[in-house]
Amino acid sequence: MKILFKYDEDKDIDCLLSKGAGSINQPGSKTKTYLALEAFTSDINDRNKVREFVRRYILDNKIQPETLCISMQNTWDQVGARFEKRAKDIFGVQISDTITGYLTITGRFPYNTKHKFFYVSTNAVNINGTAMHELWHFYTWEKFGEREIVRLGMNKYNDVKEALTILLNLECSDLMTANDYGYPQHQDLRKIIADTWLKTKNIVDTWDAACNAI
């Protein structure tokens, strides 16, 4: 698996427009950047206006995307191989793809397993933690995704795969600069996952325990 960090203005705009106003885990919750966009223009369907906003935001906040990409790449490269080995050992699957981490000002960081990318913040805080969180979803999909999303449905699958990132705190804390806290609505499920993992060290048993709890 190879992770490459890039800034692509169109990807940034896509993220802001598709996720800035809310997500499956935070429906109707607008990010600060999205609220700033709404204050900038009443026509968010005008992509040129959104592009102007993104450029001004980056300039006004003294964000240097290319410099950040280099820094993030260096930071990730120090831990990436160790993370990949641990994830492979835990999930029993290997990912050989090149996956791109796109920088975004959105304040929300979706991912796409089909097109092999995820988003990270231009704030560059706990970059490894954010990347590992998103990549955990890639491993979860490789192990359980196609079968379990049909069995559980999208919402329940989402709840379990989001809660499963608690394992990062148990198995990869030395590779991150901060813990993975997850969403408030998943805290009980995260505890079940953590307890089961510590008892069994088996990802299938842990997944099943979480599924049985929802």
N, C-alpha and C positions, 0 to 999 in steps of 0.2 A: 504494500500500500504506500502510495506517495501522496503527500499533502502539499498543495501549492497555494500560497496566499496571493490574492490579486485584488486590485480595485478596478471595477468596471462600472462606469457611470450608469449605463442602462440597467445593469443588474441592481444597482443601488436604487434607482427609480422604481424598478419592478417590486422590490422588497417594500419600499415605502408605501406604494399604492396598494399592494395586496395584503400587507400585514400591519401597516401603521394604525389602522382604525380598529383592529381587534384580531383575535385568533381563536382557535378551538379551545385553548386553555384560558384565554382572557377575552371572552366575547364582549364586544362593545367598549373595550378599554383602549382608548387612544393613547399612543405614546406622546411624549413631549414634543418630539420632532414632528409628528403628524399634526398636532395642535398648532405648531408654528407654521406648518405648511398651510393650514386652513386660514391662519391669520394673514398669510402672505397673499393668497389668492382664493377667490371663491369658486374658481373653475379648476378643480383638481383633475378634470378629464382632459384638460389641455396639457399634453405631455411637455410642450415647450415651456410652459409656465412652471411646471414641476422641475424641469431641468434647470431653469433659472434659479429656482429656490435652492436646489441641491448645491449648485455651484456657489451661491452666496453663503449658504450655511457653512460649507467647507472653508471658504475664504474668511468669513467672520470669526469662525472658531479656530482658525489657524491650524487646521487639520492638513497634514501632509501625507496623503494616501500612499504614495510610492515609498516614502521613507518608512512608514508604518509597516508596509508589506515586507520590507527587508528585515525589520526588527522582529516582526511576528514569525517570519520564516526561521530566523536564527533561534528564537526562543523555542519554537516547536521542534526543530531539528535536534535539540538537546535531549528531548524526552520521547520523541515519536517512536523510535524503535522499541523502547521499553514498554510503552503503552500498547503497541501493536501485539507484542508477545503476550502481555497479560490478557488482553481482550481475546486473543486467539485461544489461550488456555481456558478462559472462562466459558466462552461461547462454543468452543469446538469448531469454529469456522474461520476461514481465512479470507481476507479481502485483498485482492491484488490490483484493484483499480487505482487510477490517479483521481483524487478527489480535490476539488477546488474550494478553498475557503475565501469567499468574497467579503470584502469589508463593506459595511453599511452604516449609515447614520440613523437608521430607522429606530433603533432601541428595542428591536425584536429580531430573533435570529432563527428563521425557519431553515429547513433542509429539504433536499430532494434526492432520494435514493436512485431514482431512474436516471436522472441527468447528472448525478455524481457531484453535487455541490452542497455547501452549507454557508451560512452567513456568520460573521463575527463583528464585534463592535469596533468602531474607529477609536473608541476610548482606550483600547488596548489594555484593559484591566483583566487580569486572570485569563489571558488569551488561551493558555493550555487547557484550563478548566472548561471554557466555552467550547473549544474544539473537541475535547473529549466527550462532553455532553452530547454534542451533535453526532459525533462518530459512534457513540454508544447506540444511538438509534439505528445507524447503519448495520451494526453487528446484530442488534435485535431483529431487524428486518431479515437479515441473512439467515438467522436461526429460526425465527418463528413467523415472520411477516405474512407471506401469502396464505398460509394455512390458517393462522390464528385470526387474521383480520376478517376472514370469512366466517369463522366460528363465533367470534366474539362480537363482530360489528365494529365499525370505525371508532365510536366513542369509547367503548370498553378497551379496545386495543390501545387507543391513545393513552388512557389512564394508566394501564399497566406498563407500557413502554416508557412513559414519563417517570413513573415511580421507580422504575428499575435503575435509574441513574443514581440512586442511593448507593449502589455498589461501587461507584467511583470513590466515595468517601472511605470505603472499607478496603479497597484494593489498589487505589491509585492516588491516595492523598499526598504522597511524597512527590508526585509529578505536577501537582496543582499548587497555586498560591492561596486558594480559598476553597472552602467546602462547596459541594453542590447542594443547594438548599431545596430545589424543586418548587412546585406550586403548593399553595396552602391547602387546596382541596385533595392533595395526594399524600398528605403527611401520615395518615393512618395506614395507608397502603404501603408507604415506604418503610414503616416500622415492621410490618409483616414480612416484607421482602428481606430486610436486614436480618431479622431474627431467623428466618428460614435459611438464608444463605450461611449465616454463622454456624448453624447446626448441621447443614448438609453439604455445603460447598458444591452444590449441584444446581446448574442453571435451570434445568428442566423442572426439578422439584420446586425451585424457587418461583419460577414462572407459574406453575400450576397452583401453588399456594396463593399467589396474588390473584389469579383468575377465579379461584374458588371463593375469594373474599369479596368480590364485587357482584 
